[in-house]
């Protein structure tokens, strides 16, 4: 007789797991806080800025990761909590799962990533790896957005208590982030003592609200009576390895998984009318609130359209910030340093080749998530580390490009026709924002409040735009669909390919990739086309800060053609239109001034006009992943080719594309050819009809009209009213400086225009030579380094050779009128092409020649010899007229030929500003025909890797020359008190690396400006 079998069942309530999770999490943090405060209080409140008593409350990272035993106890408790943590995530998904929506699955994924990133920043403290700790913390906070929003959206509406708690805790969590980041910036950037204590309070607030938010799921489990039952089996069969586990719901309360349709949108906020006994303020507030809601609802289509345009602007802003973020590292290394791999982030649309990802990203939760994750590129500005910013921007571009392709390809439910117009509107808005903000996109991560950024405003508007997308209800979607809808005859291709062969998708991918590159190369800044055609003084062409509006108008006109003229479809698809674009590109490349710029305007019209047809043709492919992967791969290859044309001396294979921007231009225009209707393909290819719905055309036209008005106002505001005036006209003093400014990026990878402005203004420089200034390339962000200086200080400017001349750039700024200027490309048979500007200035009636030049590097001695010989010839050609040379020479003082020094001084018949300064290598100032009264060397600070050198001169009275230029008369060194005070340089710049100085700058080498007396026989 067999023994009686007893079945053993182990049943655990899911709510108990939630309670255990809450208890362990709170115990871990509170225990660490208590032990740290008792055992190491003064140590854990101390930071890199201050200690006790200025700082009197510890941060989370200092509490949990710096000292024993609290660190060890915390890690043990967190490790114990990992099981309940993962169980909570999976149980919540089990309770909320539904065949009607993928939102619960998305919440599950975000919960898993959130949990893993939490473990990362918990176990990797800021002391271990500051960047890794910060990145994981940011990832954790970002993942909280879909986790908390998804948790609210998936909560059944009848679970009022849970919904209210989640709303309240999520609101506290996200609201706390703003003051927390504010105090973090005060601590990290401004080094304010005590700020980190306030930061710590909000950091702890995030921790506790996060734990309490997760605890709410215990109420869901309890209401559903969700239990985990483990079937251990009978006692005699206890040796069996197999056990049965099942989950049961015994409550009659229906979870979300049993509802017919889960809530798709964020629940509406129901406002009650204020009671009659309420305060007047409450009545007014509620009235304004209800009026605002009514206004938004009545104009919801327009609000939705505006949100879509702004999200298109966000795309171009984040997309164009990637290459400048990574090129910072290439510039410091002067070669390929590995950061260039971040460019592969834009190849992420290949992920859409996976069916499940394609389906999820096409859903509303997927689109919202992609938008939110891409905002990492907007919050990156908060981090001082260039590495951290690059990681975030790369991360953002992965999701940004996937989300953009989902929209462009029509997977989001909106046809490709309207989406193509949004691409153009976003690009124009991006270019307009740069035109208004001194050629810098105000939301780029390389900017902050000190360098002219409006990052917080941009982030706020981006969040509002996503919230608008999230809260679109069924009625809103229907009305918006009517506006965006384009049937087969209206903005769509008649059919899509059903066979994924290269002949179907590859040609259109090549065209679309080339179009993205061309738009980025020429039209992401309004002054880029002007820089291509600039020739100097006298001015015979457009001026960037005044005529950049013409570029914006041309872009708008190009986008209007397919928008308002459906009959133009056949024209835009014809080979004749392609020929028009090709001819315009040739004119831009070949000619200068107004003629060349006219070709550029034609190219702008051409590129903008073909956005709709190119976008719709590429969207016709069903192979979305491979098609857009190929398109962005073409874009990447063209990026690299464009860089190779100028950086050939520092990259492998550079000799093949050296100075061949003509070849790159030819390739990018040729790759656009498949987007046109060539007769030989007419039989087997269909082309889009560019007819858009009436309401969509109206909204788009109004947006263009609004931006056109803004363009005019910006140009009027930016146009200088008064002519530049010298700083010291009375004593006829002219101060000249030379500065290699490292492409306008400071040592932290930030834009340096405003920091440069501060130092140049304090030094009161009348003439400035800036080197490494050709920023009208995608790698530098297509910027104009002179905009802040000429608008806020007032200078005449010569931009030097343009980007089509393949140099690193040279700029001349002058307070004195520029009579004439000439651009030179110095002989460079082996190394990088060297630019130079020779100009004649009207200095109180006396013509003074100024030469600004950037010679080649030490590795190319033949180049340096030839370049110096040519510079000496240019300077000597005006002997004995007054002259100033400001340049980057690369030579030791008094080095014999063929080194540049003696060639310049002897053949150019010019004097070194101080021949006894033997500690020089790169920058030099030479002069003749002037009385030198001072010479200084200013430390670089954090603006660049090279110092600022300044020479102070007095111009002889008109009609007189320097009487005696012998060494004895030129080296009458004196103390500054010997000269009038107007000859002195600012006293606040005396100091050293440890103390004194201003903004990190101080007089170095001599620790003071050198002063020289004026000869007795000088006629002033």
PADREN-177058 format. One record per residue (C-alpha): residue in one letter; x, y, z. Coordinates in steps of 0.02 Angstrom, whole numbers, padded with zeros to 5 digits, always signed. Each point is the difference from the previous one (the first is absolute). Example, Ala and Ser with C-alpha at 12.3 -4.5 7.8 and 13.67 -1.06 7.14 Angstrom:
<nodes>
A+00615-00225+00390
S+00069+00172-00033
</nodes>
This chain:
<nodes>
X+00000+00000+00000
X+00073+00165-00051
X+00015+00134+00131
X-00124+00140-00002
X+00055+00147-00105
X-00016+00178+00065
X+00012+00148-00121
X+00094+00150+00068
X-00047+00173-00069
X+00096+00158+00041
X-00104+00156-00032
X+00071+00176+00010
X-00102+00158-00017
X+00072+00116-00133
X-00039+00148+00112
X+00120-00070+00130
X+00139+00004-00129
X-00038+00184-00032
X+00006+00033+00188
X+00166-00092+00016
X+00071+00103-00144
X-00055+00162+00082
X+00068-00048+00170
X+00169-00059-00065
X+00023+00153-00112
X-00043+00123+00138
X+00105-00097+00125
X+00151+00003-00116
X-00002+00188-00025
X-00054+00050+00175
X+00126-00116+00083
X+00140+00070-00105
X-00057+00177+00039
X-00011-00033+00187
X+00168-00090+00012
X+00087+00128-00109
X-00068+00145+00102
X+00057-00080+00162
X+00169-00067-00053
X+00063+00113-00141
X-00111+00153-00002
X+00132+00131-00043
X+00079-00114-00129
X-00159-00039-00096
X-00058+00181-00007
X+00167+00058-00066
X+00019+00022-00188
X+00118+00078-00125
X-00063+00176+00037
X-00031+00008+00187
X-00024-00098+00159
X-00086+00020+00168
X-00077+00120+00052
X-00037+00071-00174
X-00055-00174-00052
X-00104-00088+00132
X-00101-00137-00084
X+00075-00145-00100
X-00041-00047-00177
X-00064-00173-00044
X+00161-00052-00088
X+00109+00057+00146
X-00112-00090+00124
X-00009-00168-00087
X+00170-00015-00081
X+00140+00085+00092
X+00027-00078+00172
X-00004-00164+00095
X-00108-00074+00076
X-00150+00094-00073
X+00055-00039-00177
X+00010-00187+00032
X-00166-00008+00092
X-00084+00099-00137
X+00069-00115-00135
X-00059-00155+00094
X-00176+00068+00021
X-00010+00056-00182
X+00061-00172-00055
X-00138-00080+00105
X-00124+00118-00079
X+00047-00046-00178
X-00112-00155+00001
X-00158+00092+00058
X+00044+00141-00120
X+00001-00109-00155
X-00150-00098+00064
X-00097+00161+00021
X+00036+00051-00180
X-00054-00167-00073
X-00153-00015+00112
X-00059+00172-00050
X+00016-00050-00181
X-00096-00162+00034
X-00141+00099+00079
X-00008+00132-00137
X+00037-00103-00156
X-00124+00013-00141
X-00017-00059-00178
X-00076+00168-00047
X+00154+00106+00032
X+00189-00016+00013
X+00012+00135+00134
X+00019-00123+00147
X+00143-00087-00091
X+00082+00168-00030
X-00018+00040+00185
X+00080-00167+00039
X+00150+00040-00110
X+00022+00172+00075
X-00014-00076+00175
X+00137-00125-00037
X+00118+00132-00071
X-00043+00112+00147
X+00042-00137+00124
X+00165-00041-00083
X+00052+00183-00010
X-00048+00020+00182
X+00117-00141+00045
X+00133+00085-00104
X+00000+00169+00089
X-00024-00084+00168
X+00153-00113-00015
X+00106+00120-00106
X+00017+00153+00108
X+00060+00171-00055
X+00166-00037+00087
X+00023-00156-00107
X-00044+00074-00170
X-00084+00170-00001
X-00054-00006-00183
X-00069-00177+00009
X-00094+00042+00160
X-00077+00155-00079
X-00047-00086-00163
X-00085-00144+00091
X-00090+00123+00113
X-00063+00096-00151
X-00055-00162-00084
X-00093-00046+00159
X-00090+00167+00006
X-00043-00008-00185
X-00070-00176+00018
X-00110+00063+00140
X-00097+00101-00128
X-00074-00149-00094
X-00004-00104+00160
X-00104+00125+00096
X-00104+00060-00147
X-00031-00178-00054
X-00046-00050+00176
X-00130+00139+00007
X-00068-00037-00174
X-00015-00186+00037
X-00090+00025+00165
X-00187-00036-00022
X-00103+00157+00018
X-00103-00076+00139
X+00157-00017+00108
X-00017+00181+00054
X+00111-00012+00154
X+00146-00076-00095
X-00015+00125-00142
X+00001+00148+00118
X+00151-00062+00095
X+00095-00034-00160
X-00044+00171-00069
X+00055+00086+00159
X+00162-00095+00020
X+00048+00014-00184
X-00035+00186+00004
X+00109+00023+00155
X+00137-00104-00080
X+00012+00098-00163
X-00029+00170+00079
X+00144-00035+00120
X+00119-00026-00145
X-00002+00183-00050
X+00061+00075+00165
X+00118-00147+00021
X+00085+00038-00166
X+00003+00185+00041
X+00094-00028+00162
X+00114-00127-00085
X+00051+00133-00128
X+00025+00125+00141
X+00116-00124+00084
X+00090-00074-00149
X+00015+00150-00115
X-00005+00150+00115
X+00082-00085+00151
X-00123+00075+00124
X+00025-00065+00177
X-00157-00074+00075
X-00087-00032-00167
X+00038-00185+00009
X-00096-00016+00162
X-00158+00063-00084
X+00037-00112-00148
X+00010-00146+00123
X-00174+00036+00069
X-00079-00014-00172
X+00106-00153-00040
X-00066-00087+00155
X-00175+00056-00049
X+00020-00091-00166
X+00054-00158+00090
X-00147-00003+00120
X-00133+00047-00128
X+00070-00133-00116
X-00012-00135+00133
X-00173+00056+00052
X-00058+00002-00182
X+00051-00182-00017
X-00089-00042+00161
X-00169+00050-00075
X+00000-00158-00104
X-00030-00094+00163
X-00175+00073+00002
X-00030-00067-00176
X+00061-00171+00053
X-00109+00002+00156
X-00157+00052-00096
X+00026-00137-00128
X+00048-00123+00138
X+00147-00050-00108
X+00094-00146+00075
X+00151-00104-00049
X-00031-00183+00034
X+00144-00125-00003
X-00050-00182-00021
X+00137-00092+00095
X-00079-00169-00037
X-00027-00151+00113
X+00117-00044+00138
X+00054-00165-00075
X+00042+00086-00163
X+00095+00138+00085
X+00157-00054-00088
X-00073+00051-00167
X+00087+00148-00077
X-00158+00065-00081
X-00114+00119+00093
X-00154+00091-00061
X-00022+00187+00024
X-00160+00092-00043
X-00077+00169+00033
X-00181+00020+00046
X-00122+00143+00006
X-00151-00037+00108
X-00073+00172+00015
X-00149+00048-00101
X+00081+00166-00035
X+00049+00000-00182
X+00179+00047-00034
X+00050+00096-00153
X+00031-00161-00094
X-00186-00038+00006
X-00056+00168-00064
X-00050+00012-00181
X+00110+00149-00037
X+00130+00068+00118
X+00016+00185+00023
X+00099+00065-00147
X+00023+00178+00054
X+00048+00089+00157
X-00159+00015+00104
X-00086+00166-00014
X+00010+00121+00144
X-00177+00039+00058
X-00018+00173+00070
X-00141+00044+00118
X-00084+00167+00004
X+00058+00100+00149
X-00121+00004+00144
X-00096+00156+00035
X+00090+00024+00163
X+00172-00019-00078
X+00125+00139-00009
X+00001+00124-00142
X+00175-00054-00048
X-00057-00180-00014
X-00145+00051-00112
X+00113+00102-00113
X+00130-00138-00010
X-00129-00132-00043
X-00078+00117-00127
X+00165+00028-00087
X+00037-00186+00007
X-00167-00047-00079
X+00015+00138-00130
X+00173-00061-00048
X-00063-00179-00016
X-00146+00057-00108
X+00115+00102-00111
X+00122-00143-00023
X-00140-00122-00036
X-00082+00115-00128
X+00168+00024-00087
X+00066-00175+00032
X+00046-00034-00181
X+00107+00157-00006
X+00080-00041+00167
X+00037-00176-00060
X+00075+00066-00161
X+00110+00121+00099
X+00057-00143+00112
X+00047-00104-00152
X+00099+00145-00075
X+00094+00025+00162
X+00040-00185+00013
X+00070+00012-00178
X+00106+00145+00063
X+00059-00107+00144
X+00050-00134-00125
X+00113+00118-00098
X+00070+00074+00161
X+00052-00166+00075
X+00052-00075-00168
X+00116+00145-00041
X+00076+00000+00175
X+00074-00174-00015
X+00147+00037-00115
X+00061+00156+00093
X-00011-00099+00163
X+00113-00137-00065
X+00114+00112-00102
X+00057+00086+00159
X+00105-00156+00035
X+00067-00008-00178
X+00058+00180+00012
X+00097-00031+00160
X+00080-00157-00070
X+00028+00076-00174
X-00052-00165-00074
X-00121-00143+00018
X-00021-00033+00186
X-00141-00127+00009
X-00141+00120+00045
X-00044+00000-00185
X-00087-00167+00027
X-00141+00098+00081
X-00050+00049-00177
X-00065-00178-00021
X-00143+00047+00117
X-00095+00071-00149
X+00000-00173-00081
X-00125-00057+00133
X-00148-00008-00125
X+00070-00170-00047
X-00085-00061+00160
X-00166+00021-00088
X+00043-00157-00097
X-00058-00096+00154
X-00188-00022-00014
X-00040+00014+00186
X+00099+00163+00016
X-00081+00067-00157
X-00173-00036+00071
X+00039+00071+00171
X+00080+00160-00064
X-00150+00026-00114
X-00117+00002+00150
X-00040+00155+00097
X+00094-00058+00157
X+00148-00042-00109
X+00004+00169-00084
X-00017+00091+00165
X+00139-00103+00075
X+00116+00036-00146
X-00033+00186+00017
X+00031-00002+00186
X+00161-00101-00014
X+00064+00116-00135
X-00015+00144+00123
X+00161-00063+00077
X+00079+00108-00135
X-00087+00152+00074
X+00047-00033+00181
X+00182-00037-00044
X+00042+00185+00021
X-00009-00022+00189
X+00160-00103+00003
X+00169+00087-00003
X+00089-00156-00064
X+00014-00007-00191
X+00006-00189+00012
X-00163-00007+00095
X-00083+00118-00123
X+00059-00104-00148
X-00070-00159+00078
X-00169+00082+00029
X-00008+00079-00173
X+00048-00166-00082
X-00130-00090+00106
X-00129+00131-00051
X+00039-00016-00186
X-00029-00187+00005
X-00181+00026+00051
X-00018+00164-00094
X+00039-00077-00169
X-00110-00152+00032
X-00145+00113+00048
X+00028+00114-00149
X-00001-00147-00121
X-00160-00066+00078
X-00081+00167-00039
X+00080+00026-00171
X-00043-00173-00062
X-00184+00015+00048
X+00008-00136+00133
X-00072+00120+00128
X-00163+00013-00095
X+00035+00168-00082
X+00048-00009-00183
X+00173+00047-00057
X-00061+00154-00094
X-00042+00110+00150
X+00148-00069+00096
X+00116+00059-00138
X-00066+00177+00019
X+00030-00011+00187
X+00181-00047-00037
X+00020+00161-00097
X-00091+00107+00129
X+00107-00069+00140
X+00158+00036-00100
X-00052+00180-00034
X-00044+00027+00182
X+00168-00071+00052
X+00094+00114-00120
X-00105+00148+00057
X+00040-00034+00183
X+00186+00000-00042
X-00018+00162-00097
X-00081+00079+00153
X+00127-00073+00122
X+00168+00051-00074
X+00011-00154-00114
X-00023-00122+00144
X-00150-00114+00021
X-00067+00052+00171
X-00035-00179+00057
X+00166-00079-00050
X+00088-00090+00143
X+00160+00097-00037
X-00090+00155+00063
X-00055+00047+00175
X-00064+00160+00078
X+00176+00073+00001
X+00028-00031-00185
X-00169+00057-00066
X-00104-00157+00020
X-00187-00008+00032
X+00005-00184+00040
X-00128+00001+00140
X-00125+00094-00107
X+00025-00121-00143
X-00016-00150+00114
X-00159+00071+00076
X-00079+00027-00171
X+00054-00173-00057
X-00082-00079+00153
X-00159+00099-00034
X+00002-00060-00181
X+00014-00182+00054
X-00136+00025+00130
X-00111+00068-00138
X+00037-00156-00100
X-00038-00110+00149
X-00166+00083+00039
X-00073-00007-00175
X-00166-00086+00022
X-00098-00097-00132
X-00092+00156-00059
X+00163+00099-00010
X+00081-00138-00099
X-00145-00005-00122
X+00005+00188-00030
X+00189-00002-00018
X-00010-00148-00118
X-00119+00100-00110
X+00130+00139-00007
X+00148-00116-00033
X-00089-00128-00107
X+00066-00024-00175
X-00074-00138-00101
X+00081-00079-00150
X-00036+00155-00100
X+00048+00121+00136
X+00178-00006+00055
X+00030-00186-00010
X+00071-00118-00127
X-00131-00102-00087
X+00068-00164+00062
X+00137-00074+00106
X+00124-00129-00057
X-00042-00173+00058
X+00169-00072-00046
X+00153+00058+00097
X+00130-00002-00137
X+00143+00126-00009
X-00070+00070-00161
X-00157+00051+00095
X+00073+00084+00154
X+00186+00033-00025
X-00008+00145-00125
X-00125+00094+00108
X+00105-00034+00155
X+00151+00075-00086
X-00099+00157-00045
X-00073+00022+00173
X+00169-00023+00084
X+00079+00129-00114
X-00145+00119+00032
X+00022-00009+00189
X+00186+00035-00020
X-00030+00144-00121
X-00128+00082+00114
X+00120-00017+00146
X+00149+00062-00099
X-00078+00156-00076
X-00162+00047+00087
X+00017-00028+00187
X+00069+00176+00018
X-00055+00153-00097
X+00177+00066-00024
X+00086-00157-00067
X-00037+00040-00182
X+00065+00177+00030
X+00163-00068+00071
X+00022-00103-00159
X-00003+00157-00107
X+00083+00131+00113
X+00151+00090-00074
X+00037+00142+00121
X+00008+00189-00020
X-00062+00102-00083
X-00160-00097+00027
X-00071-00063-00164
X-00117-00133+00066
X-00117-00044+00144
X+00042+00024+00184
X-00042-00144+00119
X-00094+00086+00141
X-00099+00110-00121
X-00032-00105-00155
X-00016-00170+00083
X-00187+00031-00005
X+00006-00021-00189
X+00054-00180+00025
X-00147-00030+00117
X-00120+00079-00125
X+00070-00112-00138
X-00027-00153+00110
X-00179+00053+00034
X-00032+00032-00185
X+00068-00171-00045
X-00116-00086+00125
X-00149+00102-00059
X+00014-00062-00180
X-00061-00178+00033
X-00111+00059+00141
X-00109+00126-00091
X+00027-00046-00182
X-00056-00180-00029
X+00016+00028-00187
X+00187+00015+00026
X+00014-00187+00033
X+00054-00040-00177
X+00124+00144+00000
X+00082-00050+00164
X+00018-00179-00059
X+00069+00046-00171
X+00183-00011-00051
X-00006+00187-00036
X-00024+00038+00185
X+00146-00113+00041
X+00102+00094-00130
X-00050+00163+00084
X+00066-00063+00168
X+00161-00063-00078
X+00032+00166-00089
X-00032+00097+00161
X+00126-00108+00093
X+00130+00034-00135
X-00032+00188+00012
X+00017-00007+00189
X+00165-00093-00011
X+00075+00098-00145
X-00050+00181+00029
X+00013+00122+00144
X-00097+00143+00076
X-00178+00033-00058
X+00009-00113-00153
X+00062-00148+00100
X-00125+00034+00138
X-00141+00007-00128
X+00050-00175-00052
X-00006-00048+00183
X-00176+00070+00018
X-00053-00100-00152
X+00076-00156+00079
X-00097+00036+00161
X-00163+00012-00097
X+00042-00160-00093
X+00044-00103+00154
X-00151+00056+00100
X-00119-00029-00145
X+00050-00182-00023
X-00020-00049+00183
X-00180-00062-00024
X+00030-00104-00156
X+00163-00074+00064
X-00077-00041+00169
X-00154-00080-00077
X+00098-00102-00125
X+00111-00075+00135
X-00150-00033+00111
X-00078-00108-00136
X+00114-00144+00044
X-00066-00134+00117
X+00179-00037+00053
X+00003+00144+00122
X+00151-00058+00101
X+00119-00033-00142
X-00059+00147-00104
X+00029+00133+00131
X+00157-00087+00061
X+00070+00018-00176
X-00057+00182-00007
X+00085+00048+00162
X+00154-00099-00049
X+00014+00109-00155
X-00016+00152+00114
X+00140-00064+00112
X+00115-00034-00147
X-00030+00174-00070
X+00036+00074+00172
X+00167-00088+00002
X+00042+00047-00179
X-00037+00182+00038
X+00117-00002+00150
X+00136-00089-00098
X+00009+00145-00124
X+00072+00116+00134
X+00068-00118+00134
X+00101-00100-00125
X+00161+00025+00098
X-00070-00088+00154
X-00104-00145-00069
X+00043-00161-00093
X-00023+00013-00187
X-00017+00188+00010
X+00107+00028-00154
X-00138-00072-00111
X-00127+00134+00048
X+00119+00143+00036
X-00086+00163-00048
X-00129-00096-00101
X-00160+00078+00064
X-00046+00016-00184
X-00001-00190-00011
X-00104-00017+00158
X-00124+00130-00068
X-00010-00094-00164
X-00037-00165+00089
X-00132+00071+00115
X-00093+00083-00145
X+00016-00155-00109
X-00073-00109+00138
X-00158+00106-00005
X-00033-00054-00179
X-00105-00156+00041
X-00131+00114+00080
X-00045+00068-00172
X-00106-00072-00140
X+00123-00050-00134
X-00077-00059-00164
X+00087-00168+00001
X-00084-00046+00166
X-00172+00071-00038
X-00076-00169-00042
X+00030-00085+00167
X+00007+00138+00129
X-00133+00109+00080
X+00023+00173+00072
X-00095+00088+00137
X-00137+00124-00029
X+00044+00148+00111
X-00178+00056+00035
X-00028+00031+00185
X-00164+00024+00095
X-00064+00178+00007
X+00011+00019+00189
X+00176-00070+00004
X+00053+00124-00134
X-00078+00140+00100
X+00088-00047+00161
X+00166-00022-00088
X-00016+00163-00094
X-00043+00092+00161
X+00152-00076+00084
X+00112+00057-00143
X-00077+00174+00006
X+00030+00010+00186
X+00181-00054-00020
X+00024+00123-00143
X-00058+00141+00112
X+00119-00060+00135
X+00142-00003-00127
X-00026+00182-00042
X-00012+00053+00181
X+00157-00097+00047
X+00099+00079-00141
X-00057+00174+00051
X+00047-00036+00180
X+00169-00074-00043
X+00053+00137-00123
X+00126+00115+00086
X-00064+00178+00015
X+00164+00090+00034
X+00164-00019-00091
X+00144-00077+00100
X+00105+00127+00096
X+00180-00023+00064
X+00021-00018+00188
X+00131+00139+00019
X-00015+00127-00141
X+00077+00147+00096
X+00179-00065+00025
X-00007-00095-00167
X+00030-00165+00088
X-00032-00159-00097
X+00001-00168+00090
X+00019-00156-00105
X-00017-00180+00056
X+00026-00174-00073
X-00094-00150+00066
X-00020-00178-00060
X-00175-00038+00062
X-00014-00187-00030
X-00157+00005-00109
X-00102+00093+00128
X-00003-00145+00123
X+00071+00025+00173
X+00087-00133+00101
X-00168-00065+00062
X-00071-00012-00175
X-00111+00154+00020
X-00021+00142-00123
X+00129+00132+00045
X-00067+00156-00088
X-00056+00089+00158
X+00155-00043+00099
X+00105+00066-00144
X-00105+00157-00003
X+00031+00033+00185
X+00189-00011-00014
X+00012+00095-00165
X-00108+00139+00069
X+00100+00011+00161
X+00161+00011-00101
X-00081+00132-00112
X+00069-00075-00158
X-00022+00105-00156
X+00066-00133-00119
X-00018-00186+00029
X+00066-00145-00101
X-00094-00162+00037
X+00061-00167-00066
X-00086-00170-00019
X-00164+00087-00035
X-00076-00082-00154
X-00150-00075+00087
X-00119-00011-00148
X+00016-00188-00005
X-00114-00130+00076
X+00140-00058+00116
X+00000+00171+00085
X-00188+00023-00008
X-00002+00124-00147
X+00033+00148+00115
X+00066+00177-00018
X+00127+00037+00136
X-00006+00188-00024
X-00184+00036+00029
X+00008+00042+00186
X+00157+00106-00021
X-00063+00107-00143
X-00174+00024+00073
X+00043+00031+00182
X+00170+00087-00012
X-00007+00067-00177
X+00129-00050-00131
X+00023-00002-00186
X+00032-00181-00044
X+00085-00095-00140
X-00047-00184+00012
X+00150-00056-00102
X+00002-00146-00124
X-00164-00098+00002
X-00032-00186+00030
X+00019-00037-00186
X+00185+00051+00015
X+00043-00143+00119
X+00091+00096+00137
X-00024+00006+00189
X-00047+00183-00017
X+00061+00173+00046
X-00101+00153+00050
X+00044+00185+00012
X-00099+00112+00118
X+00032+00187-00002
X-00068+00153+00087
X+00072+00101-00143
X-00078-00004-00173
X+00069-00133-00116
X+00045+00085-00164
X+00051-00155-00094
X+00035-00182+00041
X+00067-00149-00096
X-00012-00184+00040
X+00153-00109-00028
X+00023-00188-00008
X+00183-00019+00045
X+00107-00133-00086
X-00033-00168+00082
X+00064-00141-00111
X+00004-00130+00140
X-00099+00049+00154
X-00159+00092+00044
X-00049+00150-00104
X+00050+00163+00086
X-00116+00152-00008
X+00049+00184+00012
X-00086+00169-00008
X+00090+00159-00048
X-00100+00159+00030
X+00024+00188+00000
X-00083+00091+00144
X-00043+00184+00009
X+00077+00042+00170
X-00039+00185+00027
X+00044+00038-00179
X+00157-00109-00006
X-00004-00162-00099
X+00064-00141+00107
X+00026-00172-00076
X-00056-00146+00109
X+00039-00181-00044
X-00082-00147+00088
X+00068-00172-00043
X+00004-00181+00058
X+00154-00094-00059
X+00018-00188-00010
X+00059-00119+00135
X+00175-00048+00054
X-00013-00165-00095
X+00005+00092-00167
X+00158+00108-00003
X-00008+00026-00189
X-00176+00068+00014
X+00051+00118+00141
X+00146+00066-00099
X-00104+00033-00155
X-00142+00077+00101
X+00118+00115+00096
X+00083+00055-00160
X-00169+00047-00074
X-00051+00092+00158
X+00163+00096+00001
X-00030+00049-00181
X-00175+00063+00042
X+00061+00102+00149
X+00151+00068-00093
X-00107+00056-00146
X-00060+00152+00099
X+00166+00048+00081
X+00025+00122+00086
X-00186+00026+00036
X-00060-00047+00176
X-00041-00185+00018
X-00052-00125+00133
X+00018-00188-00019
X-00109-00113+00109
X+00033-00182-00032
X+00031-00180+00043
X+00178-00030-00061
X+00068-00156+00089
X+00181+00046+00027
X+00123+00039+00137
X+00054+00182+00017
X+00156+00038-00104
X-00002-00173-00079
X+00110+00001-00156
X-00066-00033-00173
X-00093-00097-00063
X-00099+00024+00162
X-00131+00137-00021
X+00065+00127+00128
X+00144+00078-00096
X-00093-00014-00164
X-00143+00101+00072
X+00104+00131+00089
X+00137+00026-00128
X-00092-00024-00165
X-00157+00085+00062
X+00099+00146+00072
X-00098-00004+00160
X+00039-00004+00187
X-00038-00130+00131
X-00108+00076+00136
X+00131-00056+00127
X+00149-00094-00065
X+00056-00040+00178
X-00154-00106+00034
X+00075-00170-00037
X-00143-00105+00070
X-00107-00003-00158
X-00042-00129-00130
X-00168+00027-00086
X-00068+00176+00011
X+00099+00155-00050
X-00031+00186-00020
X+00110+00099-00119
X-00013+00186-00041
X+00078+00151-00083
X-00035+00185-00021
X-00085+00011+00172
X+00053+00040+00178
X-00019-00155+00107
X-00045+00043+00180
X-00049-00168+00074
X+00002-00187-00028
X-00087-00133+00104
X-00035-00185+00000
X-00166-00053+00076
X-00028-00176+00064
X-00124-00102-00100
X-00119-00035+00143
X-00123-00134-00053
X-00047+00082-00165
X+00130-00084-00110
X+00169-00087+00003
X+00097+00156-00052
X+00036+00165+00085
X-00054+00173-00056
X+00142+00116-00050
X-00029+00188-00006
X+00106+00142-00066
X-00038+00183+00035
X+00056+00132-00125
X-00016+00185-00031
X-00030+00058-00177
X+00107+00152-00049
X-00092+00158-00043
X-00072+00002-00174
X+00135+00043-00127
X+00143-00050+00116
X+00100-00160+00017
X+00102-00082+00137
X+00164+00099+00007
X+00115-00134+00068
X-00035-00187-00001
X+00167-00051+00072
X+00005-00131+00137
X+00054+00130+00129
X-00153+00108-00034
X-00118-00148-00006
X+00051-00081+00165
X-00024+00140+00126
X-00077-00111+00133
X-00085+00089+00144
X-00124-00030+00141
X-00180+00035-00044
X-00003+00152+00114
X+00116+00088-00123
X-00138-00001-00130
X-00170+00081+00010
X-00133-00108+00081
X-00092-00021-00165
X+00146-00110-00056
X-00024-00121+00146
X-00082-00168-00015
X-00131-00054+00130
X+00067-00030+00175
X-00123-00142+00040
X+00095-00118-00116
X+00154-00004+00112
X+00011-00170+00083
X+00047-00181-00029
X-00079-00171-00010
X-00039-00003+00187
X-00065+00174+00031
X-00039+00163-00086
X-00042+00025-00181
X-00174+00003-00074
X-00105-00141-00073
X+00154-00112+00003
X+00108+00123-00097
X+00155+00087+00066
X+00157+00081-00066
X+00128-00140-00013
X+00178-00029-00059
X+00051+00174+00058
X-00142+00005+00130
X-00036+00177-00060
X-00015+00095-00164
X+00166+00066-00061
X+00002+00189-00026
X+00112+00103-00114
X+00029+00187+00002
X-00040+00110-00148
X+00156+00077-00082
X+00023+00184+00031
X+00001+00039-00186
X-00169-00084-00033
X-00129+00110-00088
X-00170-00051+00069
</nodes>
